[in-house]
Amino acid sequence: MRPLLVGALLVTAACGGGAPPGAGTLAIRDPWARSADSGTVTAVYLVVTNGESGPATYTGASSPAAESVSLHETMAMNGMVHMMALDTAQVIAPGDSLVLREGGKHLMVNGLRRRLVAGDTLPVTVRFADGRALEVRVPVRSAY
């Protein structure tokens, strides 16, 4: 694994309401985004793992490099592939993960304020119902 990616995978942060001593944590692993031109959209893929003793509820995400970030899901219906926005609240059970991957749930990043090329990073903040936020610098890969 490349050193830059390893550093991005080890990102965990809590803002307010920290976990009790000895409890697990919320963590983000395997983040990546597609390259894209300024003013367009890109997708972010990652895994949010809940190592805590109680559920965690994902409520949304944002990026200073984009106008908006929303949760979407890609699905096949009647032989056609469709993408639709999801209700942002996603409960992650203890010991479980919210998996955002190609062809499934993903973060749709709209209105990029700058061009993203392979090797760049995209700052993204993932938020939870209890007020905590995980910040991650998402590595950008070539679109093709």
N, C-alpha and C positions, 0 to 999 in steps of 0.2 A: 504494500500500500504506500502511496506517495506521502511524504512528510506533511505537505500542506493539507491533504485530506485527513490525515490522522489528527492534526490539530483541530480541524473543524468538527471532527466526530466527537471530540471530548468536551464539547460545549454543554455546560449545565449552569443555570443561574436561577435564583429565586428572589423575588421581590416581595417582601412582606409575608406574613403567615408561614414562616418556614416549617419544615417537617420536624417532628420531635427527634431528639437525639437517638441514634441507632436505626431510625427509619430509612427506607430506601429513598430514592429520588426520582424526579421526572428527568428524562434525558432525551436528547435528540441524537440520532445516528444516521449515517449514510445520506447526508443531504447533497443534492445537486440540482442545478437548473440548466435549462437550454440557453444557448446564445441567442441573442435577438437584437434588433435595431431599436434605437431610441423611438419613443412614441408608440411602440407596438406592445405585444404581450409575450410572456414566457410562462412556463410551468415550473414549479418547484416540487421536487420529490424528496421525501424524508420519512423517518420513522420516529414517532414519539413513544417512548417506552415508560410505562408507569411502574416503578419499582417500590411504590409506597404501599401502605397497608389499607388505604381507602381509595375510592374512585377519584379520578381527575377529569374535569370537564373542559375540553378545548372550546374556546369561544371565538377565536378569530386570530388573524395575523395582520401584520403591516410591514411596510418597508419604506425607509426614507427615499429610496430610489424609484418609487412608483406611486401612482395616484391611488391605487387600491390593491388589496390582496384579498381574495375570497376563495372559499373551499368549493371545489367542483368535483363532479364524478363523470367519467366517461363510461358509457354503456351501449350495448348493442340491442336494438329493438327493431323487429321486422326487417332484419337484414341490413339495417342502417346503423352507423355509429353516431351517437348523440352525446352531447355534453350538457350537463345542467348544474346550476348552482344548488348547493345543499344548505339546509338549515345549519348554521355554523356550530351549534352546540353538539359536540360529539363526546359521549362519556367513554372514558378509558378505564376499564376495570383494573383492580390491583393485579399486577403481574402480566398485564396485557399490553398491547401496543396499538396505536393508530398508525396504519401503514398507508402512506401516500406514495403511489407508484404509477408508472406509465400504464395506461389502459384502465385505470381505476380512479380512486380519489386522488386529488392533487391540489396544490395551491395555484390558482390562476392569478398571475401578477399582471395588472393592467396599467397602461400608460407609463411605460418605462421612461424615466427622466434622463437616461443615458444609454448608450449602446453597451451591450454585454457581449464580450468575446471570450472564447475558451481561455482559461487561466485567470479570469477575473473572479471576484467574489461579490455576491449580492447579500447585503445585510437584511435579515428578516427577524422579526420579533413574533414569537408564538405566545398567545395569551390564554389564560385559564380563568374559570369562574371565580376562583378564590383570590384573584388579583395578582397571582404570580405571572411572570413572563420569562420565557427562555429566549435568549438572543443567540443567533447563529449566523455565521458568515458562510453562505452557501456557495460552494465552488461551481463555476460555470463551465459547461462542457460544450463542444461543438454541436450544433443543431442536427448535423447529419453524420 
